[in-house]
Amino acid sequence: MNTISLFFLVSVAIGGIAWVFIYPFLSGEKKAEKRMESVARSAPAVRVAAAARLTQKSRREQVEGSLKELEAKQAKSPPLTARISQAGLSWSKNQFMMISAGLGTIAFLGFLMSDAGLPATLAAGFAAGFGLPRWILRFLKRRREAKFIAAFPDAIDVIVRGIKAGLPLLDSLKVISADSPEPLRSEFRVILDVQAIGVPLGEACTKLYERVPVAEANFFGIVIAIQQKAGGNLSEALGNLSKVLRERKKMRAKIQAMSQEAKASAGIIGSLPIAVMMLVYLTSPQYIELLWTHPNGRMLMAIGGFWMSMGIMVMRKMINFDF
């Protein structure tokens, strides 16, 4: 057996050496490398020609390049401070961390005083300290985005009417920052403040997506950026954008109406075990108390809660539509 193993290892070693030193000559890789070296010698002239072509790029290619850079920046995950501002809160990162630590400590002490067991106490403290604050941020962010999307098409129409009446774009933005509801008022006021300190208007409008990460804000920033760089009829472009935003709003409402039955069914199925447990506790508490007084009952309740959570997450994934 040792002889066979030694023969196998020696064969593998010989094959590896042959693959590294002999195969490149047989496959032509060495010739390809030499050819690449000869091409690389003439690279300076090629670079000069390429540089000349780059300097002659059209305006459309420059706009496309800037839009690709914008999309690459927007694809990155925002930091915690950006998520806090997207939720409409004025907290700092340290304040958020202190609030999270306070919630985790309160939940930990509450479960510890109720003799729920060390695993359940640690799980509750972790969920309250790390999960609950971020869930609240996500909830506030989505509510703020919904308010923004509901009022944004009307703001675009105001800009279109102002431009057609002869007002400059900045004056139309000032009208929105003065008369529109929140969060449109504060967001457009930020655009004006950023533009006032010397930032180009197109770049100031593209930064709107960083504070309100919805597709509508991205569309608006792209339209303004293209108009600032390439020119064109801004009122017509914004009018088309307003139509697109209203159609998206109608489509969103239609999807919500069509999926409402599935959402109601998922809510009933998800709340049925909890309702049954409460009814059994009201009728015969001694029968169901074993779930949290006996160790096996606690384990079964934890397993049941885990699988219920998985089922709710699957149902939520099935009934939430992204478009």
PyMOL commands that set and color helices and strands:
alter all, ss='L'
color gray80, all
select helices_A, chain A and resi 2-21+23-27+29-41+43-55+59-75+80-86+93-113+118-164+169-179+184-196+201-206+208-211+215-230+234-258+260-283+285-288+290-293+295-319
alter helices_A, ss='H'
color red, helices_A
deselect
rebuild
show_as cartoon
